[in-house]
Amino acid sequence: MAEIITTIKSFALAFAGGVIPSFVWLWFWRREDRACPEPTGLVALSFVAGMVVVFFVLPIEKLIVVTLPTMMHLVDILAGKLSLVTPPDLTIRTLLWAFAEEFAKYATVFLIAFHTRDFDEPVDAVIYLITAALGFAAMENSLYILKDIGGSDGVQIFLDGHLRFLGATVLHTASSAFVGIALAFSFYAAGWIKFITITLGLIIATLLHTYFNLSIIEAHGTMSTLAVFARYWGVIMFIIVLFEIIKYTHKDKKSCTII
């Protein structure tokens, strides 16, 4: 009985440590959109779907690891023909993992929200992409904390949650926000233009994600890690500016008061 209680407590602590940072960010972005808020049900569904899609991405990432030697052989051949330096295995793996996660978050929103009647203004693209990203980050953070929970106490879990708030949650918010922003700026454009902008958004998101992960791997000590986090907080500030531009640019499209 004691073991069951301990297990339940561990899951609860890991879930809280992973989800609370995402809820804080979700509250912030909902406030940014409070003039014309999205339906709570659809936002909640996008968040939960973002959590669930993690379990579809994990097998893909394992497949990437298994097939990486073959892919690296092809990369070596291509690099040789183009007289380029072959990137390290770690860089290629990190890049492919990042793309898998970014595409999964976009696909989640595409299936859940894009074709609903509530997806009717450019800013919605940013809100739903960020919401799904926060759900993804919540589950990823929970699994990360749960993995190391055996030797950690409540204080350490609390600190881990804060570090995930500063780092991984910001990363997923920033990377998916760029996909949403790309779609927002082409919201009323022709389909082929949307395709191009979304592709560019996914490329930017993947590169941001890859750079973050490689920087964290190479960081030595707390200060180096916090320096990486600080760069992405700067990216968040830039995203907020773009978000406000999108709101004001399209303020006459709906009968809502712009904040």
C-alpha positions as CSV (number, residue, x, y, z in Angstrom):
1,M,0.0,0.0,0.0
2,A,2.8,2.4,0.9
3,E,4.5,1.7,-2.5
4,I,1.2,2.6,-4.3
5,I,0.9,5.8,-2.4
6,T,4.5,6.7,-3.1
7,T,4.0,5.9,-6.8
8,I,0.9,8.1,-7.0
9,K,2.7,10.9,-5.1
10,S,5.6,10.7,-7.6
11,F,3.2,10.9,-10.6
12,A,1.3,13.8,-9.0
13,L,4.5,15.7,-8.3
14,A,5.9,15.1,-11.8
15,F,2.6,16.1,-13.4
16,A,2.4,19.3,-11.3
17,G,6.0,20.2,-11.9
18,G,5.5,19.8,-15.6
19,V,2.0,21.3,-16.0
20,I,2.1,24.3,-13.8
21,P,4.7,26.2,-15.9
22,S,2.6,25.6,-19.0
23,F,-0.5,26.8,-17.2
24,V,1.2,30.0,-16.2
25,W,2.2,30.7,-19.8
26,L,-1.2,29.7,-21.1
27,W,-2.8,32.3,-18.7
28,F,-0.4,34.9,-20.0
29,W,-1.3,34.3,-23.7
30,R,-5.0,34.1,-22.9
31,R,-4.8,37.5,-21.4
32,E,-3.0,38.8,-24.5
33,D,-6.0,37.6,-26.4
34,R,-8.7,38.6,-23.9
35,A,-10.4,41.1,-26.3
36,C,-11.5,38.3,-28.6
37,P,-10.8,35.2,-26.6
38,E,-10.9,31.7,-28.1
39,P,-13.5,29.2,-26.8
40,T,-12.2,27.6,-23.6
41,G,-13.2,24.1,-24.8
42,L,-11.2,24.4,-28.0
43,V,-8.2,25.8,-26.2
44,A,-8.4,23.0,-23.7
45,L,-8.7,20.4,-26.4
46,S,-5.7,21.9,-28.2
47,F,-3.7,21.8,-25.0
48,V,-4.6,18.2,-24.2
49,A,-3.9,17.1,-27.8
50,G,-0.5,18.7,-27.5
51,M,0.1,16.6,-24.4
52,V,-1.0,13.4,-26.2
53,V,1.0,13.9,-29.3
54,V,4.2,13.5,-27.3
55,F,3.5,9.8,-27.2
56,F,3.4,9.7,-31.0
57,V,6.6,11.7,-31.3
58,L,8.7,9.5,-29.0
59,P,8.6,6.4,-31.3
60,I,9.5,8.6,-34.2
61,E,12.5,9.9,-32.3
62,K,13.6,6.3,-31.4
63,L,13.3,5.5,-35.1
64,I,15.5,8.4,-36.0
65,V,18.2,7.0,-33.6
66,V,18.0,3.6,-35.1
67,T,18.2,4.8,-38.7
68,L,20.8,7.6,-38.0
69,P,23.8,5.5,-39.2
70,T,22.2,5.0,-42.6
71,M,21.2,8.7,-42.8
72,M,24.7,9.8,-41.8
73,H,26.1,7.7,-44.6
74,L,23.9,9.5,-47.1
75,V,24.8,12.8,-45.6
76,D,28.5,11.9,-46.0
77,I,28.0,11.1,-49.7
78,L,26.1,14.3,-50.3
79,A,28.6,16.5,-48.4
80,G,31.4,14.9,-50.3
81,K,29.8,15.7,-53.7
82,L,29.2,19.3,-52.6
83,S,32.6,19.7,-51.0
84,L,31.0,20.4,-47.6
85,V,32.0,19.4,-44.1
86,T,29.8,16.6,-42.7
87,P,27.9,17.8,-39.6
88,P,28.3,15.7,-36.4
89,D,25.8,12.9,-35.7
90,L,24.6,14.8,-32.7
91,T,23.7,17.8,-34.8
92,I,21.7,15.7,-37.4
93,R,19.9,13.8,-34.7
94,T,19.0,17.0,-32.8
95,L,17.8,18.6,-36.0
96,L,15.6,15.7,-36.9
97,W,14.2,15.4,-33.4
98,A,13.4,19.1,-33.4
99,F,11.6,18.9,-36.8
100,A,9.6,15.9,-35.6
101,E,8.4,17.8,-32.6
102,E,7.7,21.1,-34.4
103,F,5.8,19.3,-37.2
104,A,3.8,17.3,-34.7
105,K,2.7,20.4,-32.8
106,Y,1.6,22.1,-36.1
107,A,-0.2,18.9,-37.3
108,T,-2.1,18.7,-34.0
109,V,-3.4,22.3,-34.4
110,F,-4.1,21.7,-38.1
111,L,-6.4,18.7,-37.2
112,I,-8.0,20.2,-34.0
113,A,-8.6,23.8,-34.7
114,F,-7.7,25.0,-38.2
115,H,-11.0,23.9,-39.8
116,T,-13.3,25.1,-37.0
117,R,-15.5,28.2,-37.3
118,D,-13.7,29.7,-34.4
119,F,-10.4,29.8,-36.3
120,D,-11.4,33.0,-38.0
121,E,-8.7,35.6,-37.5
122,P,-4.9,35.8,-37.9
123,V,-4.1,36.0,-34.2
124,D,-5.9,32.6,-33.7
125,A,-3.0,30.9,-35.5
126,V,-0.6,32.1,-32.9
127,I,-2.9,31.3,-29.9
128,Y,-3.6,27.7,-31.0
129,L,0.0,26.9,-31.9
130,I,1.2,28.2,-28.6
131,T,-1.5,26.3,-26.7
132,A,-0.6,23.0,-28.3
133,A,3.1,23.8,-27.7
134,L,2.4,24.4,-24.0
135,G,0.5,21.1,-23.8
136,F,3.5,19.4,-25.5
137,A,5.9,21.1,-23.1
138,A,3.7,20.1,-20.1
139,M,3.9,16.4,-20.9
140,E,7.5,16.5,-21.9
141,N,8.4,18.3,-18.7
142,S,6.4,15.8,-16.6
143,L,8.1,12.8,-18.2
144,Y,11.5,14.5,-17.7
145,I,10.8,15.1,-14.0
146,L,9.3,11.7,-13.5
147,K,12.5,10.1,-14.9
148,D,14.7,11.6,-12.2
149,I,12.1,11.7,-9.4
150,G,13.5,8.6,-7.6
151,G,16.4,10.5,-5.9
152,S,14.7,13.9,-5.7
153,D,12.8,15.5,-3.0
154,G,9.9,18.0,-3.3
155,V,12.2,21.0,-3.2
156,Q,14.3,19.6,-6.1
157,I,11.1,18.9,-8.1
158,F,10.0,22.4,-7.5
159,L,13.4,23.7,-8.7
160,D,13.2,21.4,-11.8
161,G,9.8,22.8,-12.6
162,H,11.2,26.3,-12.4
163,L,14.1,25.5,-14.7
164,R,11.7,23.9,-17.2
165,F,9.6,27.1,-16.9
166,L,12.7,29.2,-17.8
167,G,13.9,26.9,-20.5
168,A,12.0,24.1,-22.2
169,T,8.5,25.7,-21.9
170,V,9.9,29.0,-23.3
171,L,11.5,27.1,-26.1
172,H,8.3,25.3,-27.2
173,T,6.3,28.6,-26.9
174,A,8.8,30.5,-29.0
175,S,9.3,27.9,-31.7
176,S,5.6,27.2,-32.3
177,A,4.8,30.9,-32.1
178,F,6.9,31.5,-35.2
179,V,4.8,28.9,-37.1
180,G,1.7,30.6,-35.9
181,I,3.0,34.0,-36.8
182,A,4.0,32.8,-40.3
183,L,0.4,31.6,-40.8
184,A,-1.0,34.8,-39.3
185,F,0.8,37.1,-41.7
186,S,-0.6,35.0,-44.7
187,F,-4.0,34.3,-43.2
188,Y,-5.9,35.9,-46.0
189,A,-3.5,35.0,-48.7
190,A,-3.8,32.3,-51.4
191,G,-3.1,28.7,-50.5
192,W,0.3,28.4,-52.1
193,I,1.5,31.5,-50.2
194,K,0.3,30.0,-46.9
195,F,2.2,26.8,-47.8
196,I,5.4,28.7,-48.3
197,T,5.0,30.8,-45.1
198,I,4.1,27.8,-43.0
199,T,7.1,25.9,-44.4
200,L,9.4,28.9,-43.6
201,G,7.8,29.0,-40.1
202,L,8.6,25.3,-39.5
203,I,12.2,25.8,-40.7
204,I,12.6,28.8,-38.3
205,A,11.0,26.8,-35.5
206,T,13.2,23.7,-36.2
207,L,16.4,25.8,-36.3
208,L,15.5,27.6,-33.0
209,H,14.7,24.3,-31.4
210,T,17.9,22.7,-32.6
211,Y,20.1,25.7,-31.5
212,F,18.5,25.6,-28.0
213,N,19.1,21.9,-27.5
214,L,22.7,22.0,-28.8
215,S,23.4,25.1,-26.7
216,I,22.1,23.3,-23.6
217,I,24.2,20.2,-24.3
218,E,27.3,22.4,-24.7
219,A,26.5,24.6,-21.7
220,H,28.8,24.1,-18.6
221,G,27.4,25.2,-15.3
222,T,24.3,27.1,-14.2
223,M,25.4,30.5,-15.6
224,S,25.9,29.1,-19.1
225,T,22.5,27.4,-19.0
226,L,20.8,30.6,-17.8
227,A,22.6,32.5,-20.6
228,V,20.9,30.2,-23.1
229,F,17.6,30.7,-21.4
230,A,18.0,34.5,-21.5
231,R,18.4,34.5,-25.3
232,Y,15.1,32.8,-25.7
233,W,13.4,35.2,-23.3
234,G,14.6,37.8,-25.7
235,V,12.9,35.9,-28.5
236,I,9.7,35.8,-26.5
237,M,9.8,39.6,-26.2
238,F,10.2,39.8,-30.0
239,I,7.2,37.4,-30.4
240,I,5.1,39.6,-28.2
241,V,5.8,42.6,-30.4
242,L,4.9,40.6,-33.5
243,F,1.7,39.4,-31.8
244,E,0.7,43.0,-31.1
245,I,1.4,44.0,-34.7
246,I,-0.9,41.1,-35.9
247,K,-3.6,42.3,-33.5
248,Y,-3.5,45.9,-34.6
249,T,-3.1,45.1,-38.3
250,H,-6.3,43.1,-38.4
251,K,-8.3,45.0,-35.7
252,D,-11.1,45.8,-38.1
253,K,-11.6,42.2,-39.2
254,K,-13.8,41.4,-36.2
255,S,-16.0,43.5,-34.0
256,C,-13.7,43.2,-31.0
257,T,-12.0,45.8,-28.9
258,I,-8.2,45.6,-29.3
259,I,-6.2,45.6,-26.1
